[in-house]
C-alpha cells in the first residue's frame, strides 16, 4: 500500500512539473495585459451595441448534414477521439451551477471543463444535444466523451473540492470545448429566447424561418434550462475587429445538458436529462392545429410552448430528414445512453440505442406530417 501511494505521489509531482515547464505562471505584467479592459476581447458591449449585435445576428449556417460525422464530432487540434484517455492536473476553481463538474489542466497548460458522474444526466445530454445542433448547422459548444485520469483530484471533485495527492479515473465523463470564435459580453450577458425577435432579416439578420426552426429544435430536444446565461452572444472566426466590433454575430446555444427528457418547472436532472420514458412520451406539439410546441417553461426559462411558423417547421423538417440511420445510431452510441436508466432514479435498465433511434424517428415524423397555419 505504501509503495503504491508513493508511486501515485511521484506521478502527481512529475505531472505538475511538466505543466509548469510548458505553461509557466504568467508574470504580473502579462497578467495585467491579459485583463486590460481596453483589449477588444475583454470589452463589454454597450446596450446600443448589444442591440446592434442582435439585428444582424445569425442562428444557422449551411451544413452538409448527411455528411457530418456525428460519432467523431467537431474536428480540430482541440478535439478528442471517442472515449480517449485524457490525463490532467486538477485545477481548483469557483464552482457554478448545480451539476458535477471540475476544471482540469492538460499537459499543454490548457484548462478544460470536465463533467462527470454516473448520476449526472448532463454528461450524456450535453453530448446528444450539442452533436445534434452541430450536425444540423446550429451553433453549440463541443462535447467529447472521454476517460479522465485526474492527478490531484479527490474521488468526487464537485463535493470534495480540495486538491489531493491522489489520482482518480473518471470513466463517465466529458470534456467541453468552446465553439470557434469569441464570446461577446454585455449587460445582461447571454441572450433570452424572446430576444430572437430583435433579429432583423431586413438588415441581414437570420430570417424568421431559421429562428423558428431553432425554437422547434429546442422543443424537439426538450431544452428545459433555457435561461439567458445558457445562451451566448458569439462572434464567429475572423469577425472581431481591433476595436471590439463584431462583423459576424451569431447566437449560440451554450448549456444543453438538461435535454432529451421532459422540460419541467424546477429543471430536475432525473426528469429533464436523458430520460427515455419521459422524452419518448412527450409529443412535439402542445397544439398541433396551431403549431404550438410542447415545451413546459421552467422557473428560470425564457422559452415555453413557442408558436412555430410553417416556414420554420418545414426548414427544420428538411434538416432532420437528411440525417441517416447510421448518423442517428452514432448519435445515441456516442451519447452513451447505456449509462442512463430509461427512467433515472429507478432500477429500470437503460433503453437501447435502437429504442432511442425509433423514438427520434417518431418525433421527426410528427414534424414532417404537420402543416402549420398561415400567420
C-alpha positions as CSV (number, residue, x, y, z in Angstrom):
1,X,0.0,0.0,0.0
2,X,2.8,2.4,1.0
3,X,4.7,1.7,-2.3
4,X,1.5,2.3,-4.4
5,X,0.9,5.6,-2.6
6,X,4.4,6.7,-3.1
7,X,4.2,5.9,-6.8
8,X,1.0,7.9,-7.1
9,X,2.6,10.9,-5.4
10,X,5.6,10.7,-7.7
11,X,3.4,10.6,-10.8
12,X,1.5,13.6,-9.4
13,X,4.7,15.6,-8.8
14,X,6.1,14.7,-12.2
15,X,2.9,15.7,-14.0
16,X,2.7,19.0,-12.1
17,X,6.4,19.7,-13.0
18,X,5.6,19.1,-16.7
19,X,2.7,21.5,-16.6
20,X,4.9,24.3,-15.1
21,X,7.6,23.6,-17.7
22,X,5.3,24.1,-20.7
23,X,3.0,26.6,-19.1
24,X,4.9,28.8,-16.6
25,X,3.0,31.1,-14.3
26,X,2.5,34.5,-16.1
27,X,4.4,37.5,-14.8
28,X,2.4,40.4,-13.3
29,X,2.9,42.3,-16.5
30,X,1.5,39.5,-18.6
31,X,-1.5,39.2,-16.2
32,X,-2.2,42.9,-16.3
33,X,-2.1,42.8,-20.1
34,X,-4.5,39.9,-20.4
35,X,-7.0,41.7,-18.2
36,X,-6.6,45.1,-19.8
37,X,-10.2,46.3,-20.4
38,X,-9.0,48.1,-23.5
39,X,-8.4,44.8,-25.1
40,X,-11.1,44.2,-27.6
41,X,-11.6,40.7,-26.4
42,X,-12.5,41.8,-22.9
43,X,-14.6,44.8,-23.7
44,X,-18.3,44.6,-22.9
45,X,-20.9,45.6,-25.4
46,X,-22.9,48.7,-24.5
47,X,-26.8,48.5,-24.6
48,X,-26.8,50.0,-28.0
49,X,-24.0,47.8,-29.3
50,X,-25.8,44.7,-27.9
51,X,-29.0,45.7,-29.8
52,X,-26.9,46.2,-33.0
53,X,-25.5,42.7,-32.5
54,X,-29.0,41.2,-32.4
55,X,-30.2,43.0,-35.5
56,X,-27.6,41.3,-37.8
57,X,-27.1,38.0,-35.9
58,X,-27.3,34.6,-37.4
59,X,-28.5,31.4,-35.8
60,X,-27.7,28.8,-38.5
61,X,-25.0,28.2,-41.1
62,X,-25.3,26.0,-44.3
63,X,-24.1,22.5,-43.3
64,X,-23.8,19.2,-45.3
65,X,-26.0,17.4,-42.7
66,X,-25.8,13.9,-44.2
67,X,-22.0,14.1,-44.3
68,X,-21.4,15.2,-40.7
69,X,-19.5,12.6,-38.6
70,X,-21.6,12.6,-35.5
71,X,-19.6,9.9,-33.8
72,X,-16.3,11.8,-34.1
73,X,-17.9,15.2,-33.6
74,X,-16.2,18.6,-34.3
75,X,-12.6,18.1,-35.5
76,X,-9.6,20.3,-34.9
77,X,-6.5,20.5,-32.7
78,X,-8.6,20.7,-29.6
79,X,-10.8,17.7,-30.3
80,X,-10.6,14.3,-28.5
81,X,-11.2,10.9,-30.0
82,X,-14.3,9.0,-28.8
83,X,-13.6,7.6,-25.3
84,X,-10.0,8.8,-25.4
85,X,-8.0,8.5,-22.1
86,X,-7.0,12.1,-21.1
87,X,-4.6,12.9,-18.3
88,X,-4.8,16.2,-16.5
89,X,-4.0,18.1,-13.3
90,X,-6.8,19.2,-11.0
91,X,-7.3,23.0,-11.2
92,X,-9.3,24.4,-8.3
93,X,-11.9,27.0,-9.3
94,X,-15.1,28.6,-8.2
95,X,-17.9,26.3,-8.8
96,X,-21.0,27.4,-10.7
97,X,-24.3,25.7,-11.4
98,X,-25.6,22.6,-9.7
99,X,-24.2,19.6,-11.8
100,X,-21.0,17.8,-11.1
101,X,-18.0,19.3,-12.9
102,X,-14.4,20.4,-12.3
103,X,-11.6,22.2,-14.1
104,X,-8.5,20.3,-15.1
105,X,-5.2,21.4,-16.7
106,X,-3.8,19.4,-19.6
107,X,-0.1,18.9,-20.2
108,X,0.0,21.8,-22.6
109,X,-1.4,24.2,-20.0
110,X,-4.9,24.3,-21.4
111,X,-7.6,24.2,-18.7
112,X,-10.7,22.3,-19.7
113,X,-14.1,21.8,-18.0
114,X,-14.9,18.2,-17.1
115,X,-18.5,17.0,-16.4
116,X,-18.7,13.6,-14.7
117,X,-20.8,11.2,-12.7
118,X,-23.0,8.2,-13.2
119,X,-25.9,10.1,-11.7
120,X,-25.3,13.2,-13.8
121,X,-27.5,13.1,-16.9
122,X,-25.8,16.3,-18.2
123,X,-22.9,14.1,-19.2
124,X,-24.9,12.3,-21.8
125,X,-27.4,15.1,-22.5
126,X,-24.6,17.6,-23.4
127,X,-23.2,15.2,-26.0
128,X,-26.5,14.3,-27.5
129,X,-27.8,17.9,-27.8
130,X,-24.5,19.5,-28.9
131,X,-23.8,16.9,-31.6
132,X,-27.3,17.3,-33.0
133,X,-27.2,21.1,-33.0
134,X,-23.7,21.0,-34.7
135,X,-24.7,18.4,-37.3
136,X,-27.8,20.5,-38.3
137,X,-25.9,23.8,-38.6
138,X,-27.0,25.5,-35.4
139,X,-24.3,26.7,-33.0
140,X,-23.1,24.8,-30.0
141,X,-20.0,24.2,-27.9
142,X,-18.3,20.8,-28.5
143,X,-18.5,17.9,-26.0
144,X,-16.3,14.8,-26.1
145,X,-16.9,11.6,-24.1
146,X,-13.6,10.7,-22.6
147,X,-11.9,8.8,-19.7
148,X,-10.3,11.4,-17.5
149,X,-7.3,10.5,-15.4
150,X,-7.0,13.4,-12.9
151,X,-3.9,14.0,-10.8
152,X,-4.7,15.9,-7.7
153,X,-8.4,15.1,-7.7
154,X,-10.5,13.6,-5.0
155,X,-12.8,10.8,-5.9
156,X,-15.6,13.3,-6.1
157,X,-14.2,16.8,-7.0
158,X,-17.6,18.5,-7.0
159,X,-18.3,17.7,-3.4
160,X,-14.7,17.3,-2.2
161,X,-13.1,20.3,-3.8
162,X,-9.6,20.4,-2.1
163,X,-6.5,19.4,-4.1
164,X,-5.2,16.0,-3.1
165,X,-2.1,13.8,-3.7
166,X,-4.3,11.2,-5.3
167,X,-5.0,10.2,-8.8
168,X,-8.5,9.2,-9.8
169,X,-10.0,8.0,-13.1
170,X,-13.5,9.1,-14.2
171,X,-14.9,6.8,-16.9
172,X,-18.2,8.5,-17.2
173,X,-17.1,12.0,-18.2
174,X,-17.0,14.5,-21.0
175,X,-14.7,17.4,-21.8
176,X,-16.3,20.6,-23.2
177,X,-14.6,22.8,-25.8
178,X,-15.8,26.3,-26.8
179,X,-17.0,26.8,-30.3
180,X,-14.6,28.5,-32.7
181,X,-14.8,32.3,-32.4
182,X,-15.1,34.7,-29.5
183,X,-17.8,35.1,-26.8
184,X,-19.1,38.6,-26.6
185,X,-20.3,40.0,-23.2
186,X,-22.9,42.6,-22.4
187,X,-25.3,43.7,-19.8
188,X,-27.1,41.4,-19.5
189,X,-24.8,38.5,-20.5
190,X,-26.1,35.9,-23.0
191,X,-29.5,36.1,-24.7
192,X,-33.0,35.2,-23.9
193,X,-35.2,33.4,-26.4
194,X,-37.6,36.3,-26.5
195,X,-34.7,38.5,-27.8
196,X,-34.7,36.5,-31.1
197,X,-37.4,39.0,-32.0
198,X,-34.8,41.7,-32.2
199,X,-33.1,39.9,-35.1
200,X,-33.9,41.9,-38.3
201,X,-33.7,40.0,-41.6
202,X,-34.0,43.3,-43.5
203,X,-30.6,44.2,-42.0
204,X,-29.0,40.9,-42.8
205,X,-30.0,39.0,-39.7
206,X,-31.3,35.5,-39.6
207,X,-34.7,35.1,-41.3
208,X,-37.7,34.1,-39.2
209,X,-37.9,30.6,-40.5
210,X,-34.4,29.8,-39.2
211,X,-35.2,31.4,-35.8
212,X,-38.5,29.4,-35.6
213,X,-36.6,26.2,-36.6
214,X,-34.2,26.8,-33.7
215,X,-37.1,27.2,-31.3
216,X,-38.7,24.0,-32.7
217,X,-35.4,22.1,-32.2
218,X,-35.4,23.3,-28.6
219,X,-38.8,21.7,-28.3
220,X,-37.7,18.6,-30.0
221,X,-34.8,18.0,-27.6
222,X,-36.8,19.4,-24.6
223,X,-34.3,22.1,-23.7
224,X,-35.7,23.0,-20.3
225,X,-32.9,25.1,-18.7
226,X,-33.1,27.9,-21.3
227,X,-32.4,31.0,-19.1
228,X,-30.4,33.8,-20.7
229,X,-26.9,32.7,-19.4
230,X,-27.3,29.4,-21.1
231,X,-27.0,31.1,-24.5
232,X,-24.0,33.1,-25.8
233,X,-23.5,36.1,-28.0
234,X,-20.8,34.8,-30.2
235,X,-18.5,36.4,-32.8
236,X,-17.5,33.9,-35.5
237,X,-13.9,33.5,-36.5
238,X,-12.4,36.5,-38.3
239,X,-15.3,38.6,-37.3
240,X,-13.8,40.5,-34.3
241,X,-12.2,43.9,-35.3
242,X,-9.5,45.7,-33.4
243,X,-12.0,48.0,-31.7
244,X,-14.1,45.1,-30.5
245,X,-16.9,45.3,-33.1
246,X,-18.2,42.0,-34.4
247,X,-18.9,41.7,-38.1
248,X,-20.0,38.1,-37.9
249,X,-22.5,37.9,-35.0
250,X,-24.0,34.6,-34.0
251,X,-26.5,33.5,-31.4
252,X,-25.1,30.3,-29.8
253,X,-26.9,27.8,-27.7
254,X,-24.5,27.0,-24.9
255,X,-25.5,24.8,-22.0
256,X,-27.7,21.9,-23.3
257,X,-27.1,19.2,-20.7
258,X,-30.8,19.2,-19.4
259,X,-32.2,17.8,-22.6
260,X,-33.7,14.6,-24.1
261,X,-36.0,14.2,-21.1
262,X,-39.1,16.3,-20.3
263,X,-38.9,20.1,-19.6
264,X,-40.2,20.9,-16.1
265,X,-40.6,23.9,-13.8
266,X,-37.6,23.0,-11.5
267,X,-35.2,21.6,-14.1
268,X,-34.9,18.4,-12.2
269,X,-32.0,16.3,-13.5
270,X,-33.7,12.9,-13.4
271,X,-36.7,14.3,-15.3
272,X,-35.0,16.7,-17.6
273,X,-31.9,14.9,-18.7
274,X,-31.7,11.8,-20.9
275,X,-34.9,10.2,-19.6
276,X,-36.1,7.9,-22.3
277,X,-39.5,7.3,-20.9
278,X,-40.3,11.0,-20.5
279,X,-38.7,12.0,-23.8
280,X,-40.3,9.3,-25.9
281,X,-43.8,10.0,-24.4
282,X,-43.7,13.8,-24.8
283,X,-45.3,15.0,-28.0
284,X,-43.6,17.6,-30.2
285,X,-46.8,19.7,-30.3
286,X,-48.9,21.1,-27.4
287,X,-51.4,22.2,-30.0
288,X,-50.8,20.6,-33.4
289,X,-53.5,22.5,-35.2
290,X,-52.0,25.8,-34.2
291,X,-48.4,24.6,-34.3
292,X,-47.6,25.4,-30.7
293,X,-44.6,23.4,-29.5
294,X,-44.8,21.3,-26.3
295,X,-42.1,22.8,-24.0
296,X,-43.1,23.4,-20.4
297,X,-41.5,26.6,-19.2
298,X,-39.1,26.3,-16.3
299,X,-38.9,28.7,-13.3
300,X,-35.9,30.5,-14.9
301,X,-36.7,29.8,-18.5
302,X,-37.2,32.2,-21.4
303,X,-38.9,29.8,-23.8
304,X,-42.1,28.0,-23.4
305,X,-44.6,26.5,-25.8
306,X,-43.4,28.5,-28.8
307,X,-45.7,29.1,-31.8
308,X,-44.0,27.9,-35.0
309,X,-44.5,29.2,-38.5
310,X,-45.0,26.8,-41.4
311,X,-41.7,28.0,-42.9
312,X,-39.9,27.3,-39.7
313,X,-41.4,23.8,-39.3
314,X,-40.6,23.0,-42.9
315,X,-37.0,24.2,-42.6
316,X,-36.3,22.1,-39.5
317,X,-38.0,19.1,-41.1
318,X,-35.8,19.4,-44.1
319,X,-32.7,19.3,-41.9
320,X,-33.8,16.4,-39.7
321,X,-34.8,14.4,-42.8
322,X,-31.2,14.5,-44.0
323,X,-30.0,12.5,-41.0
324,X,-29.3,8.9,-42.0
325,X,-30.0,5.8,-39.9
326,X,-26.2,5.5,-39.3
327,X,-25.9,9.0,-38.0
328,X,-28.8,8.5,-35.6
329,X,-27.3,5.3,-34.3
330,X,-24.0,7.1,-33.9
331,X,-25.6,9.9,-32.0
332,X,-27.0,7.7,-29.3
333,X,-24.0,5.4,-29.3
334,X,-21.5,8.2,-28.7
335,X,-24.0,9.8,-26.3
336,X,-23.6,6.6,-24.2
337,X,-27.3,6.2,-23.5
338,X,-26.3,2.8,-21.9
339,X,-25.0,4.8,-18.9
340,X,-28.5,6.1,-18.1
341,X,-31.6,4.2,-16.8
342,X,-34.6,4.6,-19.1
343,X,-36.2,6.2,-16.0
344,X,-33.4,7.8,-14.0
345,X,-33.8,7.4,-10.3
346,X,-35.4,3.9,-10.8
347,X,-33.8,0.5,-11.1
348,X,-35.0,0.2,-14.7
349,X,-32.4,-0.7,-17.3
350,X,-31.2,1.7,-20.0
351,X,-33.1,1.9,-23.2
352,X,-31.2,0.5,-26.2
353,X,-29.7,2.6,-29.0
354,X,-32.4,1.2,-31.3
355,X,-35.2,2.4,-28.9
356,X,-33.7,5.9,-28.8
357,X,-33.4,5.9,-32.6
358,X,-37.0,4.8,-33.1
359,X,-38.2,7.5,-30.6
360,X,-36.2,10.1,-32.6
361,X,-37.8,9.0,-35.8
362,X,-41.3,9.1,-34.3
363,X,-40.7,12.7,-33.2
364,X,-39.3,13.6,-36.6
365,X,-42.4,12.2,-38.2
366,X,-44.6,14.4,-36.0
367,X,-42.8,17.4,-37.5
368,X,-42.9,16.0,-41.1
369,X,-46.6,15.3,-41.1
370,X,-47.8,18.6,-39.6
371,X,-48.8,21.7,-41.6
372,X,-48.9,25.0,-39.7
373,X,-51.5,27.7,-40.4
374,X,-50.5,30.9,-42.1
375,X,-49.6,33.7,-39.6
